[in-house]
Structure formats: structure tokens, C-alpha cells
Amino acid sequence: MKLRHLSIAFMSTALALSACTEEGADDLTDLGVDADAETDGDGDSGDGDSGDGDGDSGDGDADSGDGDSGDGDSGDGDSGDGDGDSGDGDSGDGDTGGGAACMGAEAPAGSPQIGQPISHWAGFNDLGEQWDYCELEGTPFLLIISGAWCGPCNDLAAGMAGQASSFDVESIRAGLEAGTLEFVEVLLDNFIDFGETSVQDLQAWEMMYPNEHVYLIGDATPGQNGDEPLWIYLSPIHMGGVPSGVLVDADFNIEATGISESLAAATANYGG
């Protein structure tokens, strides 16, 4: 079932309850929108793949030939590459703007494991400006991947905006206000399908779910084949579903993985 091509009307009527199911899935399994009921990386299935396996949980690794074409491996996008490419945030000397701690390999290189440095990635904000999460050095942050079409992703965003939600994120919101935690939400897809996100999509999302403490970032990767670097890199965690993500500590090491685990750890360790 190619549920990623359902109309936006259907998405709005099933906003908080509908599962986000990966294109090509055999069935629509409700993995739940309650963060307490979700397991590591099992978010609501579906994001970024067109049924060809490029973005699904079994084929979203960082091997060359699986969406990274070798560009993100440790020999090409790692610390000190200094290539200055747009999207990797380099300043020309390998310093990504966040100091030595944020000089990891460029996603989708490596494997997202607890205790290991998170791969480097950059996107754009609602003004169309390049934004790099290296600027968050010194403060732990939640890195969440979402799709604008996804009901549970909207549910989580509503909670972060202080609206009715099945996610209990009040302590996380308090942590953002206290400055003990940051929150980065990356929209991989637009409102209609699995296509690239635009500045207008980000602006619409922020109007729906305003929170001045949330960094809303877009991914402009073209196509609908699950080629987004973060989608590939985080595939062992999201297992084909969104929302998903990781908790990153102040030194850019992964502290927790999976949506429920990351939200729980952020609440316990950095919540207000």
C-alpha cells in the first residue's frame, strides 16, 4: 500500500491516531502514538522509501550503494575533511562551527550507537538559510526525524507546542525553556508525499505548532526513494517509522536511541 501518497485530507482526519506506514508495507500496523508504548526506533512505520528498500528498516544502512554512494564514509566525510561542501557545515578546515566535538563523519557514514559520536548533518531553516546542529555544542539535544504527512509526527509537534497530545513532553518543554536541553525536529518529507521539504512547508508547520525553542529544520533531498542522509543513517533506529530520533549529549555523543527511549532519557536527565 502506498500510503505516503494519501491525500492531505485523509491525513488531517487521522492526524493523531493514524500510523505512518512505509510505502510498500504489507499491512498497516498501528505502532501507537503514545511514546510510552513505542519501542526502540519503532515509531510509526514509514518515511522516505518508495518500496524499493532504500529507506526501509532492513536496507537503510550506510553501506555504499545504499544511498550514500561512498560520499559519507569515514574516508570522505569524516572529521577534518575540510571539503566545505554545502550541507556538511564545514568551514573549510574541517571545523564545522561547533568545535572539535562536532567534527564527526558526515551522515550517512557510520552506525548510530550509544556512546559514539553522532554523524554530522545540516539542513535549512524556515528562512531558507543553512543551519547546522554543531552550533548546539555544550547543550544536549533531541534530534527527531518527522514527515509532515505523518499523524503521530503532528501529534508530537502539537505536544511540543503545548497543545493536546498523547505525548507527555511537559518536562521536555520546561527543559528547553530552562536551557538545559535543545530540540531539533527535521522534516524529511512535505505534507503531500515523500518528496522534498520546502521553506513553505516549514513555515506552515511552525504556524501550526509554534514553539520558539524548537529548531525546525528541512531536508531538501530530492525524490521519494529514502535517500535522505539522516533517514539512511538512523535506519537501525527508526526501523522504517517516524517519528524517531536520538538524544545527543553535550559532547555530540549519542546518549539514547528510539523515540520513547530518547524522550524518557531527556525527561529524566535534562527536563525542567
N, C-alpha and C positions, 0 to 999 in steps of 0.2 A: 504494500500500500504506500503510495507516495504522498504521505500526509503533510510533507513540507509544502505541498502546493495547494493545500486547502485555502479557501478564501479567508480574508481577514475577518469577515462577518462571523464565520464559524469560530475563529479564534477568540473573538470578543465574547461570544456567548458561553464559551467553555474556559474562560480565562484562568481561573484558579484551580479548576478541577481536572482539566484535560491533561493527559500525558503528552509529552512532546516526543513523538515516536520517529525513530530514524527511518529515512527513506529506504525502502526495500525490506523493512522488517516483516516477519511472517505474521505477527499479531500485535495488537495494541495492548501492551501490558501496563497496567496502572502501577507505577512505582511509588506513587504517593507524593503529595506536595508538603507533607509535614516533615520538617527537617529531621525530627527525632526518629522517623520511620525509615529514613533512607540509609543505605549502607554505603561504604566507601566507594565514591565515584559513580553511584548508580543512578544519579539524577534522573531526569525523565528522558527516556531514550530518544535520541535523535538530535543531530546537528551536523551539518556540514558534509554529509555524504550523499551520493546520488545512487546508492545501491551497488556501486562498483567496488566497495570495500576500502576506498581510500581514506574514509574518515570514520569507519566503524571501529568497534572496540577490539576487534581481532586483527585489524590491519592498519592501525593508526600509529604504528611505531615510527621511530626516527631513522629507519634504515634508508639509505639512498635508494631511489626508485620508488619511494612511497610518499612522495610529495615534497621531499626536501632536496632532491637532485644533488645531494652532496654539499649543498651550499651551507647547510647548518651544522656540518660535522665539526669535530673538535679541531680539525686541521684548517678550517676555513673561517669559522665564525667565533673562534674562542677568544679568550682574553688576550689583549694585546694585538688583535688583528689590525686595528688602526685603519680599516678599509674605508671608513667614513661613509658607507652606504646609507642611504636613507632607509629608515626602518630599523637599523641596529643601534642608532643613537650614538655611534662613535663620534669622537671629536677629532679624529684624525690620528691620534696617538694611542688608541686603544682605551682611553678613558671615556666611559660612557656618561660622565656627568655626575656619577654618584660615588666616585672614588674607587679604590681597588676592590671593594667588596662587590661591586656591581660590574665586574668585568668577566662574567661567565660567558660560555658559548652561546651563540645566537640560536634561539629556538628555530627548528625542532631538534637540535642536537641534544644528545644525552638522554638520560632517563630520570623522570621526576621522583626522586626518592627522599624520604625523610632524612634530614641531616646533610643533604647535598645542596650545593648552590643551585638556585633556580636559573634556568637558561634566560638569556636576555631577549627582550621583545619590546617593540614600540608600536604605537598606533597614532590616531589623530583624535583631537577633541572636538567639541561642538562648534568651534570657530574654524575648523579645518587645519589647525596647527598641529605639527608633530609633537607628540607627547611621549615621554619615556619614564617608566616607573623607577628608574635609577634615582630620580630626584627624591624618592621617599626614603633614602638611606637613613638609618638611625631610628626608624619607626616601623614596627611590624605592620603588615598589611594583608588583607584578604584579597586574593586575585580570583575573581569569579568570571567564568565564561557563560554567556547567555545568548539567546536568539530572540529578537523582538516578537516573533510569531508565537513563542512558547508560553503557554499558560502559567506553569509554575515559575518561570523566569519573571513574568509580570507579577506574580504573587510575592516573590521575594523582594522585588523592587518596590512594591507597594509597602511592604513592611519596613524597608529602609527609609521610605518617605513618611513613616508614621501613620500610614493608612491601615485599614483592616487587612490582616494577612494571617495565613496559617503558620508562618514562620515567626518564632519568638526571637526578635532581634533588638529588643529594647536596650539590653545591656550593651550590645554592639554599637547601637546608635549613641549611647552615652559615652562609650569609649572614643568614638570619633569626635564628639564634642569636647572631650577632655584632652584630646591629643595623644592618647596612649595607643591608638590604632588608626590605620587608614583602610579605606575600602575602594578597590578598583574593580569596576564592572566593565567587561569587554563585550560589546555586542558584535558577535561574529556574523550575524545574518540580519536582513531587513525584516520589515513587517509582513511581507507578502510571501517570500520563498526563501531559499537558502542562498540567495545572491548576496553580493557585497553590500556593506552598510554605507550609507551616505551621511553627510553632515546633517541633512534634514531629518534622517531617522533619529540621530542623537538628540536633536533639538525637540522632536516630538516626544521622545522618551522622557526627557527632562521635564517637559511640561506636564506629563502625566504623573511622574514620580519625582518631584523636586526634593533635593537634599544637597545643600551646598558643600557638604563634607564628602560626598561620593564623587570619585573620579570616574566619569563615564567616558569610555574610550571606544572608538570604532575600529574595525578591521576592514580594510579595503581590498582584501584578497579577492580577485575576480573569480567568477564561475561558481559552480554548485557541486564541486567534487570533493569537498572536505580537505582542501589544500591549505587552509589557514594554518600558519605555523603553530599557534597555540593549541589548535584542535589536534594536530598530529602529536605534538609534544606531550599533551596531557591525556592522550588516549588510554594509557594504562589506568588512569584515574576515573575519567568520565565514562568509560565503557560504553560509549555511544549515546550518552544522555546529557542534557542540560536542564537546570543549571548545575554546574560543577565547579570545582576550583581547589585552591590550596591556600594554606596560611603560611606566610613567609615572615621569618623573624627579622630583627633589625639589621642583621648582617647578610641578608639576602639568601639565607638557607631555608629550605622547606621544613616547616615545623609540623604540619598536619596536612593530610590529603583527603579528598572527598568532601562533598558539600556539608553533610551533617557533622562529620568529624572536625572540619575546619571551623564551622560556626561555633561548635561546642568549645573547642580549644580557644578560640578568640574570646568567647564569652568568659571562660574561666580565667584566662591569663591576662587579658587586656581590656575587658569590659568595664564599664563605669557603674 
